[in-house]
Amino acid sequence: MDFRYTTAGANTNVCNTQPTQGDLGVVDARLLFPGNPAKSIVSLRMHRLDNARMPPVASSVLDSQGTTLIDGWIAGLTTCRN
């Protein structure tokens, strides 16, 4: 994954990419599933407070504004694009 601001979307290696570190029990999960935060591991890990959390350290509080922002962004995607 490469989420740097300067990285083109197609080069982030997340859109429609199957997870390699676990699917959290989600059938057909992707790191980022366009239009579907519920199947997007990036979003799901942000919503967790256990050891599957992203980021995994220094955080024990859910960032509701951050998760809402990311979920809205994912929900608005219709495809993987640059």
Salt bridges, closest charged atoms under 4 A:
ASP2 OD2 - ARG4 NH2 2.63
ASP28 OD1 - ARG30 NH2 3.22
ASP50 OD2 - ARG48 NH2 2.53
ASP71 OD2 - HIS47 NE2 2.77
